[in-house]
Structures are given as C-alpha cells and as structure tokens.
Amino acid sequence: MEPGAQDGIILAPSPPGDGRLADNIVLFGRALRKAGLKIGPGAIADAIEAVEAIGIGSREEFHAALCSVFVKRHEDLAVFDEAFRLFWRSRDLVSKMIAMMSPVAPDNREKEKPKPGETRAGDALLGDRDDRRPQRETPDIEIDARFTTSGSEVLRRLDFAQMSAAEIAVAKKELAKLQLPLDRVRTRRFAPSHASAKVDPRATMRSALRTGGALILPRFRQPREIQPPLVVLADISGSMSQYTRIFLHFLHVLTERRRRVHTFLFGTRLTNVTRAMRHKDPDQALDECAAAVRDWSGGTRIGETLKEFNRLWARRVLGQGAIVLLITDGLEREGVELLGEEMDRLHRSCRRLIWLNPLLRFDGFEARARGVKAMLPHVDEFRPVHNLLSLADLVSALTAGRADAYDPRRFVGK
C-alpha cells in the first residue's frame, strides 16, 4: 500500500493488478461500515468490480459507481457523500505548506453546525487517531425523571441529524428505556366496581338468580377507562430523511408498549406499516417498513395523502378519543387549498391533533411557507421533534394535556 493510503488519499489511479486502488476501496468500505452502513465483504468485492468495469474517467463517475453498490438505504446517502469527500480528497501539499507558514488569525466567525452525516463519517474515518480528533468536553450527568436511567444533558439536547453513529446507538437505547404515560379516557361502557357509585341492575339480578332470589346483594359498576388509540402520520420525504429512522425507532417503542398504535408513512403516497411495526426486533420492523414503502426519501404530497387517510382509514382508527401525531416539516408547494380542507377534516375527526415539526429547532422559525400557514389553524399543539428531550416532552404531554407554550396561535398571523 502506498504511503498515505491509510489516510484515504490517492494521487492517481493504480495500474491494473497493482492492488492499491482495491486496498483503498476495502478501507473505504470498512469506514462506511463503521459509520453505520450495512456493508459486507460481498459489497466491497462488487464495488471493486464496478470500478474496474467503468474505469476512472472522472470523480463523479467514481462516486456514482461506489454509491450504486454501497448505498442500500436512502437515509445513508448523506453519510456516504460526506465519507467520500473525506476519504477520497486530493492531497495538496503546496496549500498545506502555505497554511503552515502563514500566521493564523483568530477565527471570530460563528461556528456552523456540521452537515447531516458529517459527524458519523468523521468518526468512522478518524476514530482511531485520537490526536487528530477534537476533544469534547465531558458532559455533566443529570437525572431525568422521564427516562428510567440517567442520561447526558448534551446528548438529550443534541440534534438527531448531527449525532455520530455511537451517539445514535445510545439514543436508541435511551428511547427503549423511555417511560410511557398512562393516559386514559372514559368510554360509554361500564366495568364492575367495588365502590357504591352506581348500581348495576343486570349484575345484581344475575347474582340473585344463583340463590333463587333468597339473597339479593347489590352490584355496582363504573365507567370503563381505556388508553385512547394513537395514530401516527410520519413524513418520509427527502427533507425528513435525517430524522426518519430514529423516529421509526421511537414509534416502535410506542407500538411495543401501548395498545392500538397505528402507524402510517407518507411521501407522495400513503402506506400503512402498523403490522410491520409490531415485530419484536426493531431492525426487522424497520426493514419491513422500508420494503413496504415505495416513495422513501422522495417528494411530498401532504394534502393528497391526508385525503386518502381521511377517506380510507379515519373511521377505522380514529374512534374512542384518538390522538393523532403528525410528523412533517409542512413544506407543501402544491394543493395548499386541499391541504387546509383535509387538515380541518382530520382535526374534527380526532380528540387531539399534535403537529411535530423538526424545523422548530431553529429559534427564529417563522410560519412563512404556504403549507405551514394552511396547517397551523387546524392543530392543537405545534411541537419540535429533533432530539431526545423533545420526544420526552411529547411523551409527558400525552398525559398532562395541552400546553400553552406549544399553542400554534403563536405563529398564526406572523
């Protein structure tokens, strides 16, 4: 292997049979696997054959060949692009020497957030070189009553799109330990009761028949309380791709620990994945969801998909005081009038409609998009959903009821 190959840098394509290019592709595949992509030895061999078949005519063709083999899921594309940029960057010694000899001025610019997938790609490529990695401050550990164990304050506030592969793994474990609420609603049916609240005539007569009417003891009843159905409509379009998979892990936890959770995914069409989410293994559940959805990381047609849900599924799943969680950024460009009508119909069909929008992570968020303006008047709460803390607040709100801090009227008229 040539010097500097461990840094992922190649100056020129290797001649056939030399093996240096193949070695670097193997190293690149290992880095992608460490970053969270599902890559096996067969995929690495296929990548080498693909590069040999097309040759290296340009950087774009080389990128397309590796991407077609290594990227199996839409949400992995951002990680692959960042890893490709870091691994196959060109070596410019002159620029490096000038930068080393020039005086360094203090950088007073505002620090930009890393790109989605950059943290995971950087950790995979530079994970073994601790001297080159920036030292992170050790966060203070605090107790959060909404989780069963203590968690890092920094991790709970960290955006899902900026997490490394190791941090995402920890976040998934924290979601599995999340304590769900015991929210209940009264129904019109009754259950036996030992308290003398209301006499149950039928139960009293059935008890008297056992003794031939010689002994009549009153029986009592009370209204039955059940957990309301929870209906989730999650956006899986391209603009939501960095959050889709972690949201599905959260929905799998809800489905596993709560009865009557109905999950629907939508982009340009609506897909019911409730049965797939009932698998015990979360990875298997997510794989079946990905196989069932045909428009993953595609476009968005919120109005059309809500119309389909209201027409085919609303009467089936929105009974007994159902709560609807709508997870989307609301970036609808066409059919805004239809979107407003279907949102109004959905709002009137459920007991509570909560809109979860990852764009609310920005402090200066304003409802300027046409789709957002059309949806806001028809929701009960408008909440952010981008980190563990926001998901924990959502779980607590299912029991506590509506909160004034998330009133959508704050954004109406802006």
N, C-alpha and C positions, 0 to 999 in steps of 0.2 A: 504494500500500500504506500502511496506517495506521501511525502511529508505534508502535514496539514490536512490529511484526509480525515483524521479524527475530528477536525473542526467542521467537516461538511463542506469543504471548498474544493472545487475542481477548476483548473485553469483552462483545460482543453479536453475534448473527448478523447478517450483512450482508444488505441488501435484495437481491432478485433483480436480476441484471445488474450489480451493483456490482463483483463480481470479487474482493473482498478475501478472502472465505472460500475461493474456489477457489485464490487465490495461496498461502494458508496451507496448504491441503491439498497443493499442489505442493511446498512447502518441507518439509512433514512426510514426504511420500514420499521426497524426496531424503535426509532424515535417516535414514529406515529403511533405504534402500539403502546408505548409508554404514555403518550398524550391522551390515550383513551379510545383510539380507533381499533376496531376488531380486525386485525390483520394476522394471518397465519403464514407459514412457510410457503404454501401454495400461491398465495397472492404475491409474495415477493418474487417467486420464480416467474409468475405471469408478467410482472412488471418488467423484469429483465428481458424477457422475450418480446414484449411490446416495444421497448426502446430499441432493441436490435432490429425489429421489423420495420419501424418507421425511420430509424436513423435520428440523428440530432441535427435537424435543419435550423431550428430556432428555439429560443427559450419557451415560447408559447406552445410549440408542438411537444416539447419535452414535458411541460407542465400538464398538457392535455392527456398524454399517454399515461403518466403516473396517476393522474386524477381518476381516469376511467377505470383503473384497477383497484386503487386503494380506497376510494370514497364509496362506501356502501349505503350511507345514510345522509340525508340532506343536511342535517344539523352538523355533520362532520366537515362540511366544505370549508367553513371559516377557519377551523383548526388546521386543515390541510394547507390552505393558502398561506397562512402565517408560518407554518413549519417549512414549507417550500421556500419561502422568501428568506428565512433564517439559515436554512441548511445549504441551499444552492446559491448563496450570494457570491459575487465575484470578488476576488482579492485585489484591492487597490493599494499597493504599498506606498506609492507616492503621496496619496492623500493622507494615509496614516502617518507618514513621517512629517508632513507639513503640520498635521494636527498635533503631533507630539512636541514639535519645536516651537509652535506658536504659543504666545501667552493665552491663558484661559480666562475669559471674562466671566464674572458671576452671572449665572442664569437666573433672572428675576421673572421670567415668564411663568404664567400659571401652568401648573403641571397638568397635562392632558391625561385622561383616563386611557388605559390600554384598550386596544381594539378587541372585539369579541374573539376569543380563542387564542389571543396572544400570550396570555399567562400560561395556559396549558402547553402551548408549543414551546415557549421559552424554558419552562421547567423540564420538559422532555429532552430538549437538546443540551441544556446547560446544567442538568440536575446533578451530574457527577463532578462538576467543577465548582466547588463551594467558594473558591476565591474570587470567581467572576460574578457570582450572584449577589445582588444587593441584599444586605442584611435587613431582615424585617424585625420590627420591634416586637418583643414578646407581649402579647395582649394580656390584659388582666382578665381573670376568670371570675365571672359573676354567676349568681344563681337566678335562673329564670323559671318562675313558677309554671309557665305554660309548657315547659319541657320537663320530662321526667328526670333528666340529669343536668348538670351544669354545662354551659356552653360558652364559647368565646364571644365576647361582645363584638369584636371586629368581624368574626365570621357571620354572626347573625345579621349584621348590617351590610355585609358585602354583597354587591350586585351579582346575581347568578351568571350574567354574561361575562363578568371579569374574574370568575373563580378559576383556579387551576384544577387539574384532574384530581389531585389529592383532596382539595377543598370541596369539590363536588361530591366525592365519595363520603366525606364527613357529613356534608349537608344531607345526603340521602339517609345516613344513619340517624341524624337528628330528626328528620321527618318521620322515620319509623317509630321514634320514641315520643312523638307528639301526642299529648293527651287531648282526646276529642271531647266536645261538650255533650251534655246530657239534656239538650233542648227537647222539650215535649210540647205538644198541643193537645187540647181537648177535642174529642170526637163526639158524635151523637150516639155512639154505642156505650154500653154500660159494662162494668166489671163488678164481681162480688166484693163486698166491703164488710169489715167488722164494726165500723163506726155506724152509729144510729143516725145516718144522714137522711136516707130516703128508703122507704120500704119497697122491697121487690116482691110484687104480688105473685108472680109466677113461681119464683123460687120458694116462697112461703107455702103455696098450695102443694108443690111437689114434695116438700118436706112433711107436710101434714098427711099426705096420702100414705106415707110409709108406716104411720101409726094408726091408720084407719080413721083419722080425724080426732082421735082421743087427745092428742097433744099438738097444739098449734103454736109454733115459735116463729116470730117474725124474722125474715131475712132482709138484708139491706144491700143496696147497690150504690155505685158512684160512677161518674163519667170516666170512661177509659181514656188514658193519656198515651200517646204514641209519639215516636220521633217522626217528624214530617219528612216526606221524600225530599231528596236533594238532587237537583237536576243541574248538570254542568254542561255548558256550551263553550268549548275551548277552540280558539282560533289557532290554526297550524300553518298559516301562510308564511311567506318568506320573511316578512318583517317581525314575526314572532318566533323564528326558528331557534334563537339562542335561549329561549325560555321553555320551549315546548316539552322537552324531555324531562326536565326537573318538575314541571307542572304535572306531567303524567305520573311521576313517582308520588307526588302529593295526592293525586286523585286515586291512585292505587291504595294508599293508606286509608283514605276515606271509605273506599269500597270494601276493604277488608274488615273494617271495624264498625261499620254503620250499615244498617239495613236500608234497602231501597235507594241506592245511589245510581243514577242513570247518567252516563257519560256520552256526549256527542262531540265529535270533532268536525270542524268545517273549515273550508278554504273557499273553493269555488262550488263545492257540493257538500251535503250533509252526510255524515257516516256515524252510525250507532255502534259504539265499541263497548257497550255495557258488559256483554258476555265475555269479551276478551279481557277486561279489567278484573274479572273475578278469579283469575288464576292466582294461586298462592305465590308463585315465583314472579317478582316484579319484572325481571328481564324478559321472561317468556310472555308476560302480559303486554309489555311494550313492543316486543317483536311482532306479536299478533296484531296489535293496533297499527303498526307501520305497514304490515302486509295488507290490512283491510282498507287502508286509506290510499286512494289513487292520486290525490292532489296535494301531497305533502310538500310544504315549502313552495307552494305555487302562488297564484293570485288570491284575491279576496272578493267575495260577493256576499256581504253580510246580509243585505236585505233579502236576497233570493233564498239563502239558507234558512233565515228566520221564517220566511213564508212557508217553506217546506216543513219546518218543525211545527209551526202552528197548525198546519193543515193535516199532518200525518201523526204527530206524536203528542200534541198538547193535551188532548183529552185522555190519553193513556197514562201519562206520567205526572200531570200537574194537579192531582187531586189531594185532598186532605191537608191543605195548607202547605203546599210545596214551596221550597226555597230554590231560586234559580241563581246560579253563579255564571255570569257571562264574562269570559276571559278573552279580551281582544283589545287592540290599540285603537279601534274605531276608524281606521284610515280607509274609508269608503269613498270612492270617487264618483261612481255612477249609481243611479237609482236611489238618491237621497230621500225622495218623497216616499218611495216604497219602504225604505228603512224606518222612517218615522212611523208609518202606519203599522208595520209589523212589530216594532218595539212597543207601541201602545197596546196592541192586542196581547203581546206576551206579558206586559205589566199587569193587565187586568185579569189574566188567567192564573196568576200565582199570588201567593201571600206576600212575598218579598223578593225583589229583584236587586241583586248586588252586581255592580259592574267592576271588574278587576282589570286595571289598565297599567301595564308596566311603564308607560310614558309619564306617569305621575311621580316617578323617581326624580324628575327634574324639578327644582324649586320654582323655576319661572314658567311652569306649564300654563298654557292658556288654551281655551277651547276655541281654536280658530278653524280647524278642519270642519268641512261641511258635515261629514259623518258624525263627528263628535257632537256638534251642535244639534243634530237631529236625534241623537240617542239620549242626551242628558236629561231632557224633561221627563223621561219615562222610566227612570231608575230611582230606587230608594236610597242607595248608597253608591258612592264613587270612591273606590279604594285603590291604593297602589299595590302591586304584587310583583316584587322584583328581588326579594331576599327572604331569609328565614323569619325575620322579625315581622314582616308584613303578613306572611302566612300564619304566624302565631296570633297576630291581632285579629285576623279573619276568623280563626277557629274560636277565639274568645267571643267575637261579636255574634256568632251564631246562637249563643245563649243569652248574651247581655242585651240584645236588641239593637235598635238603630242608634247611631252615634252622630251627634251634631257636627263633629269635626269632619265627617265624610259626607256631609249634605251636598248633593250635586248642585243645589241652587247657588253655591258659591261661585260656580263657573258660568252659570247661565247669564247671558247679557254682557259678558266680557268681550 
